[in-house]
Amino acid sequence: MKIAELYELYKQHPVVTTDSRKCPQGALFFALKGNSFNGNAFAAQALEQGCAYAIVDEAEYAAGGDERYILVEDVLTALQQLAHYHRKQFKIPVIQVTGTNGKTTTKELTAAVLSKKHNVLYTQGNLNNHIGVPKTLLELSPDHTIAVIETGANHLGEIKALAEIVDPDFGLITNVGMAHLEGFGSFEGVVRTKGELYDYLRAKHGTVFIDHDSEDLKRIAGGVHQICYGSPCDEVLSVEGEVLECAPFLKFRWRPAGGEWQEVQTGLIGAYNMQNMLAAATIGRTFGVEVDSINRALAAYEPKNNRSQLMETDDNKLLVDAYNANPTSMRAAIENFRDMKVERRMVILGDMGELGESSWKAHQAIADLLVESGFEHVWLVGPKFKAARHPFRTFDSVEQVKKALEIKKPKGYYILIKGSHSTRLYDLPDFL
């Protein structure tokens, strides 16, 4: 079936599912395949559960003359092409967001700011991959006036592929750092992959929002129209700002070009989040959001999902950033924690994943930074940190940490908790 024909079915049944256990009445079921499952095998179940049609790519499942089975060459490709076709029906601004760190927070902040004036479609959670992106785009409706689509990648070429689905008019790369090196091969591979968004917008004559403080981003942004934000400098920026304090929440000030300084007390931990705030303010100003409305949106934002969260228990105050970790974000978190104006610090860090041949060197560099920072107590979790040279207490797993806490729990500390999702340090707040 051609995409134009599939789109006619979608207009009659504008709800898409890829889970045969979650089938809204009249939905389209896309029988995706994974390493350990074949969605084609669940197509009949999806129809029984109430789906109107099942899109499959294995002929045996479409045999028997049941017109509710739609046979395509590849289900994932059909889903992506359908999403792109749907997106092309709308003339609203579409902003694509990517980056090594901060892309989800920046997307959330941007959506909060834009929502003060616009009806915004934006990526929910971190559904930013080759499946989540098309499913988000298929939620576009005539009521939306702008869209903010988050895209992630861990291999070369993925941002290019996602940009071709999203077809953005505007783009934002939050930053580039040391992450997913197994897939990218090197830091330059990271830069090149994230830069695929600039390449797409350069060819389309689109616009990028760019952090003027990032030499790496400026280096690859030639030839594309830029709207810049960053620290005060000799050049005129669309938005400029600076950190006022982190005690422990970020307080900063910003101003639009030619405007007055604005102070914002945020609910986010970490000076590094100022760049995310400035990005959201810049996009807000570009799309007509008033300064006061931007201030309210930024101040009201509350982080979720173990990202830069402050959690208070009966015994301690926890700075939880345990959704993910890489050398760049880990260093930023440690340096920010070191510089915070608080007493009695403790650090619990988990291994960083997907670093390939750079793994030992990266973990050793973080261990060295911890030694230089002089924290009172440091616990390191996982075999990669255990293999590095340092004087700190180590644990093989989060389960060992839990047992240690049951024996003796620290009290009266600010505790930084950060590690890759696989280390499961997000389980620790209940034990602290």
C-alpha positions as CSV (number, residue, x, y, z in Angstrom):
1,M,0.0,0.0,0.0
2,K,1.3,3.5,-0.9
3,I,1.7,6.0,1.9
4,A,-0.9,8.3,0.4
5,E,-3.4,5.5,0.6
6,L,-2.3,4.6,4.2
7,Y,-2.8,8.2,5.1
8,E,-6.4,8.1,4.0
9,L,-6.9,5.3,6.5
10,Y,-5.1,7.2,9.2
11,K,-7.4,10.2,8.7
12,Q,-10.3,7.9,9.4
13,H,-8.5,6.3,12.3
14,P,-6.1,8.9,13.7
15,V,-4.8,6.9,16.6
16,V,-1.6,4.8,16.3
17,T,-0.4,2.0,18.6
18,T,2.6,-0.4,18.5
19,D,1.5,-2.4,21.6
20,S,-1.1,-5.1,21.1
21,R,-1.9,-4.8,24.8
22,K,-2.9,-1.2,24.4
23,C,-5.3,-0.9,21.6
24,P,-7.8,2.0,21.6
25,Q,-10.9,1.2,19.7
26,G,-10.5,2.0,16.0
27,A,-6.7,2.5,16.2
28,L,-4.1,1.5,13.6
29,F,-1.7,-1.2,14.9
30,F,1.8,-1.1,13.5
31,A,3.4,-4.5,13.9
32,L,7.0,-3.5,14.7
33,K,9.8,-6.0,15.1
34,G,12.5,-6.0,17.8
35,N,15.5,-8.2,18.8
36,S,13.2,-10.4,20.9
37,F,9.8,-10.0,19.4
38,N,7.9,-9.9,16.1
39,G,4.9,-7.6,16.1
40,N,3.4,-9.5,13.2
41,A,2.6,-12.3,15.5
42,F,0.4,-10.0,17.6
43,A,-1.6,-8.5,14.8
44,A,-4.6,-10.8,15.3
45,Q,-4.6,-10.0,19.0
46,A,-4.5,-6.2,18.2
47,L,-7.6,-6.6,15.9
48,E,-9.4,-8.6,18.6
49,Q,-8.7,-5.9,21.1
50,G,-10.4,-3.3,18.9
51,C,-7.9,-2.0,16.4
52,A,-9.4,-1.1,13.0
53,Y,-6.4,-2.2,11.0
54,A,-3.1,-4.0,11.5
55,I,-0.1,-2.9,9.4
56,V,2.2,-5.9,8.8
57,D,5.2,-6.7,6.7
58,E,5.1,-10.6,6.5
59,A,2.6,-11.9,3.9
60,E,1.7,-15.0,5.9
61,Y,0.0,-12.8,8.5
62,A,-2.1,-10.9,5.8
63,A,-3.2,-14.1,4.1
64,G,-6.9,-15.2,4.2
65,G,-8.5,-12.2,2.6
66,D,-9.1,-10.2,5.8
67,E,-9.0,-6.6,4.6
68,R,-8.1,-5.4,8.1
69,Y,-4.5,-6.5,7.5
70,I,-2.5,-4.0,5.5
71,L,0.7,-5.4,4.0
72,V,3.7,-3.1,3.6
73,E,7.3,-3.7,2.7
74,D,8.6,-2.6,6.1
75,V,6.4,-1.6,9.1
76,L,8.9,0.8,10.7
77,T,9.5,2.5,7.4
78,A,5.8,2.8,6.8
79,L,5.3,4.3,10.3
80,Q,8.1,6.9,9.7
81,Q,6.9,7.8,6.2
82,L,3.3,8.2,7.4
83,A,4.5,10.5,10.2
84,H,6.5,12.6,7.7
85,Y,3.5,12.7,5.3
86,H,1.3,13.9,8.2
87,R,3.8,16.5,9.3
88,K,3.9,18.0,5.8
89,Q,0.2,18.8,6.0
90,F,0.9,21.5,8.6
91,K,2.5,24.9,8.0
92,I,3.3,25.6,11.6
93,P,6.9,26.1,12.9
94,V,8.5,22.8,13.9
95,I,11.6,22.9,16.1
96,Q,13.9,19.9,16.4
97,V,16.0,19.6,19.6
98,T,19.0,17.4,20.1
99,G,22.3,17.4,22.0
100,T,24.5,15.3,24.3
101,N,23.1,16.7,27.6
102,G,20.1,18.7,28.5
103,K,17.9,18.1,25.5
104,T,14.9,16.7,27.4
105,T,15.1,19.5,30.0
106,T,15.5,22.1,27.3
107,K,12.5,20.6,25.4
108,E,10.4,20.7,28.5
109,L,11.4,24.3,29.4
110,T,10.8,25.4,25.8
111,A,7.4,23.8,25.7
112,A,6.5,25.5,29.1
113,V,7.5,28.9,27.7
114,L,5.8,28.5,24.4
115,S,2.7,27.3,26.0
116,K,2.2,30.8,27.5
117,K,1.1,31.9,24.0
118,H,0.8,28.8,21.8
119,N,-0.8,25.4,21.6
120,V,2.3,23.3,21.6
121,L,2.9,19.7,20.5
122,Y,6.0,18.4,22.2
123,T,7.7,15.1,22.8
124,Q,6.5,13.4,25.9
125,G,9.2,12.0,28.2
126,N,12.2,11.0,26.2
127,L,10.4,9.3,23.3
128,N,13.1,10.7,21.0
129,N,14.1,7.8,18.8
130,H,13.1,6.3,15.5
131,I,9.8,5.0,16.9
132,G,9.0,7.8,19.4
133,V,9.5,10.6,17.0
134,P,7.0,9.4,14.3
135,K,4.5,8.6,17.0
136,T,4.8,12.1,18.4
137,L,4.4,13.7,14.9
138,L,1.3,11.7,14.3
139,E,-0.3,13.5,17.3
140,L,-0.2,16.8,15.4
141,S,-3.7,18.3,15.0
142,P,-5.1,21.5,13.5
143,D,-5.3,22.9,17.0
144,H,-1.5,23.0,17.4
145,T,0.3,26.2,16.5
146,I,3.9,25.0,17.0
147,A,5.8,21.8,17.6
148,V,8.9,20.9,19.6
149,I,10.4,17.5,18.7
150,E,13.2,16.0,20.7
151,T,15.6,13.7,18.9
152,G,18.3,11.4,20.3
153,A,21.1,9.4,18.8
154,N,23.8,6.9,19.6
155,H,25.1,6.2,16.1
156,L,26.3,8.2,13.1
157,G,23.5,9.1,10.7
158,E,20.7,8.9,13.2
159,I,20.0,12.6,13.6
160,K,20.0,13.0,9.8
161,A,17.5,10.2,9.5
162,L,15.3,11.7,12.2
163,A,15.5,15.2,10.6
164,E,14.3,13.8,7.4
165,I,11.2,12.5,9.2
166,V,10.6,15.7,11.3
167,D,11.5,18.2,8.5
168,P,12.2,20.9,11.0
169,D,12.1,24.6,10.2
170,F,14.2,25.4,13.3
171,G,16.8,23.5,15.2
172,L,18.6,23.5,18.5
173,I,21.7,21.5,19.6
174,T,22.0,22.0,23.3
175,N,25.7,20.9,23.4
176,V,28.1,18.2,22.3
177,G,30.0,16.1,24.7
178,M,31.6,12.7,25.4
179,A,28.7,10.2,25.2
180,H,27.8,7.0,23.3
181,L,31.4,6.7,22.1
182,E,30.8,3.0,21.2
183,G,28.4,4.2,18.5
184,F,30.0,7.4,17.5
185,G,33.6,6.3,17.7
186,S,35.0,9.5,19.0
187,F,34.1,13.0,20.2
188,E,34.4,14.2,16.6
189,G,31.9,11.5,15.7
190,V,29.5,13.0,18.3
191,V,30.0,16.5,16.8
192,R,29.5,15.2,13.3
193,T,26.3,13.4,14.2
194,K,24.7,16.2,16.2
195,G,25.8,18.6,13.4
196,E,23.6,16.6,10.9
197,L,20.7,18.8,12.2
198,Y,22.6,21.9,11.1
199,D,23.3,20.2,7.8
200,Y,19.6,19.6,7.2
201,L,18.6,23.2,8.1
202,R,21.4,24.6,6.1
203,A,20.1,22.8,3.0
204,K,16.6,23.9,3.8
205,H,17.5,27.5,4.5
206,G,16.2,27.0,8.1
207,T,17.3,28.6,11.3
208,V,19.2,27.3,14.3
209,F,19.2,28.5,17.9
210,I,22.9,28.4,19.0
211,D,24.7,28.6,22.3
212,H,27.3,31.4,21.5
213,D,29.5,30.1,24.4
214,S,30.1,26.7,22.6
215,E,33.1,26.9,20.3
216,D,32.3,23.3,19.0
217,L,28.8,24.4,17.9
218,K,29.9,27.7,16.3
219,R,32.6,25.7,14.4
220,I,30.0,23.6,12.5
221,A,27.3,26.2,12.1
222,G,28.7,28.1,9.2
223,G,26.3,28.9,6.4
224,V,23.1,28.5,8.4
225,H,21.0,31.3,9.8
226,Q,21.6,31.7,13.5
227,I,19.8,33.1,16.5
228,C,22.4,33.3,19.4
229,Y,22.2,33.2,23.2
230,G,24.9,33.0,25.8
231,S,27.0,34.8,28.3
232,P,27.4,38.6,28.0
233,C,30.0,39.4,25.4
234,D,31.1,42.1,22.9
235,E,28.6,40.8,20.3
236,V,24.9,41.4,20.3
237,L,23.0,38.3,21.3
238,S,19.3,37.6,21.0
239,V,19.4,36.7,24.7
240,E,22.2,36.9,27.2
241,G,22.4,35.7,30.8
242,E,24.5,34.8,33.8
243,V,24.4,32.7,36.9
244,L,23.7,34.6,40.2
245,E,23.9,31.6,42.6
246,C,23.2,27.9,43.2
247,A,22.2,27.4,46.8
248,P,21.3,24.8,45.8
249,F,18.7,25.9,43.2
250,L,19.9,27.9,40.2
251,K,19.1,31.6,40.3
252,F,20.1,33.5,37.2
253,R,19.4,36.7,35.3
254,W,18.8,37.2,31.6
255,R,17.8,39.9,29.2
256,P,16.7,40.1,25.5
257,A,18.6,42.2,23.2
258,G,17.9,45.9,24.1
259,G,15.9,44.9,27.1
260,E,16.1,45.0,30.9
261,W,17.7,42.4,33.1
262,Q,15.3,39.8,34.5
263,E,16.0,37.7,37.6
264,V,14.6,34.2,37.8
265,Q,14.7,31.8,40.8
266,T,14.4,28.3,39.3
267,G,13.6,24.9,40.7
268,L,16.6,23.3,38.9
269,I,19.9,22.1,40.4
270,G,23.0,23.0,38.6
271,A,24.6,26.1,37.0
272,Y,24.8,24.2,33.7
273,N,21.0,24.5,33.5
274,M,21.3,28.2,32.8
275,Q,22.1,27.4,29.1
276,N,18.9,25.4,28.9
277,M,17.0,28.3,30.4
278,L,18.5,30.8,28.0
279,A,17.7,28.5,25.0
280,A,14.0,28.3,26.1
281,A,13.9,32.1,26.6
282,T,15.4,32.7,23.2
283,I,12.9,30.5,21.5
284,G,10.1,32.1,23.5
285,R,11.1,35.6,22.4
286,T,11.4,34.4,18.8
287,F,7.8,33.3,18.8
288,G,6.4,36.3,20.6
289,V,6.1,35.2,24.2
290,E,6.2,38.2,26.6
291,V,9.2,38.5,29.0
292,D,7.0,38.3,32.1
293,S,5.4,35.1,30.8
294,I,8.9,33.6,30.1
295,N,9.9,34.4,33.6
296,R,6.9,32.7,35.1
297,A,7.3,29.6,33.0
298,L,11.0,29.2,33.8
299,A,10.4,29.8,37.5
300,A,7.5,27.3,37.7
301,Y,9.2,24.5,35.9
302,E,9.7,21.4,38.2
303,P,12.2,18.7,37.0
304,K,11.0,15.1,36.9
305,N,12.3,11.6,36.1
306,N,15.5,11.8,38.2
307,R,16.9,14.8,36.3
308,S,18.4,17.6,38.5
309,Q,16.0,17.0,41.3
310,L,16.3,17.9,44.9
311,M,14.7,15.3,47.2
312,E,14.5,15.8,50.9
313,T,14.3,12.8,53.2
314,D,14.1,12.7,57.0
315,D,17.9,12.5,57.2
316,N,19.4,14.1,54.1
317,K,19.0,16.3,51.1
318,L,19.5,14.5,47.8
319,L,20.6,15.9,44.4
320,V,19.3,13.2,42.1
321,D,20.5,13.2,38.5
322,A,20.4,9.4,37.9
323,Y,18.6,9.2,34.6
324,N,21.8,9.0,32.6
325,A,25.5,9.9,32.8
326,N,28.5,10.5,30.5
327,P,31.9,12.1,31.1
328,T,30.7,15.6,30.2
329,S,27.5,15.6,32.3
330,M,29.3,13.8,35.2
331,R,32.1,16.5,35.3
332,A,29.5,19.3,35.2
333,A,27.5,17.8,38.1
334,I,30.6,17.3,40.2
335,E,32.0,20.8,39.6
336,N,28.6,22.3,40.3
337,F,28.2,20.3,43.5
338,R,31.7,21.3,44.6
339,D,30.9,25.0,44.1
340,M,27.5,24.9,45.8
341,K,27.2,26.9,49.1
342,V,26.2,24.0,51.3
343,E,27.8,22.1,54.2
344,R,28.6,18.4,54.5
345,R,28.7,16.9,51.1
346,M,28.6,13.2,50.0
347,V,28.9,11.8,46.5
348,I,27.5,8.5,45.2
349,L,28.4,7.9,41.5
350,G,27.6,5.0,39.2
351,D,29.5,3.7,36.2
352,M,29.1,5.5,32.8
353,G,28.0,3.3,29.9
354,E,28.6,3.1,26.2
355,L,32.1,4.6,26.2
356,G,34.0,1.9,24.3
357,E,37.8,2.0,24.4
358,S,37.6,5.4,26.2
359,S,35.9,3.9,29.2
360,W,38.8,3.3,31.6
361,K,40.4,6.7,30.8
362,A,37.0,8.5,31.3
363,H,36.3,6.8,34.7
364,Q,39.9,7.6,35.8
365,A,39.5,11.2,34.9
366,I,36.3,11.5,37.0
367,A,38.0,9.7,39.9
368,D,40.9,12.3,39.6
369,L,38.4,15.1,39.7
370,L,36.8,13.7,42.8
371,V,40.2,13.6,44.5
372,E,40.9,17.2,43.6
373,S,37.4,18.3,44.8
374,G,38.0,17.1,48.3
375,F,34.5,15.8,49.2
376,E,34.1,14.4,52.7
377,H,32.6,11.0,51.5
378,V,32.6,9.4,48.0
379,W,31.1,6.1,47.1
380,L,31.6,4.7,43.6
381,V,29.3,2.0,42.2
382,G,30.2,-0.5,39.4
383,P,33.2,-2.4,38.0
384,K,34.4,0.5,35.8
385,F,34.9,2.8,38.7
386,K,36.2,0.0,40.8
387,A,39.0,-0.6,38.2
388,A,40.2,3.0,38.4
389,R,42.9,4.3,40.8
390,H,41.4,6.2,43.7
391,P,41.1,6.1,47.5
392,F,37.3,5.9,47.6
393,R,34.9,3.2,48.8
394,T,33.6,1.0,45.9
395,F,30.6,-1.2,45.4
396,D,29.9,-3.8,42.7
397,S,26.2,-2.9,42.4
398,V,23.4,-0.7,43.8
399,E,22.3,-3.7,45.9
400,Q,25.5,-3.6,47.8
401,V,25.0,0.1,48.4
402,K,21.6,-0.6,49.8
403,K,23.0,-3.2,52.2
404,A,25.6,-0.7,53.4
405,L,23.0,1.9,54.0
406,E,20.9,-0.5,56.1
407,I,23.9,-1.0,58.3
408,K,24.8,2.7,58.6
409,K,23.0,5.5,57.0
410,P,24.6,9.0,56.5
411,K,22.7,11.8,58.2
412,G,22.7,15.5,57.7
413,Y,24.4,15.5,54.3
414,Y,23.8,17.0,50.8
415,I,24.2,13.9,48.7
416,L,24.9,13.9,44.9
417,I,23.5,10.8,43.2
418,K,24.5,10.4,39.5
419,G,25.1,7.4,37.2
420,S,24.0,5.8,34.0
421,H,20.5,4.4,34.0
422,S,21.8,0.8,34.0
423,T,23.4,1.3,37.5
424,R,19.9,1.9,39.0
425,L,21.1,4.6,41.4
426,Y,17.6,6.0,41.2
427,D,16.6,3.3,43.7
428,L,18.7,4.9,46.4
429,P,16.5,7.8,47.7
430,D,14.3,5.3,49.5
431,F,17.3,4.2,51.5
432,L,18.7,7.6,52.3
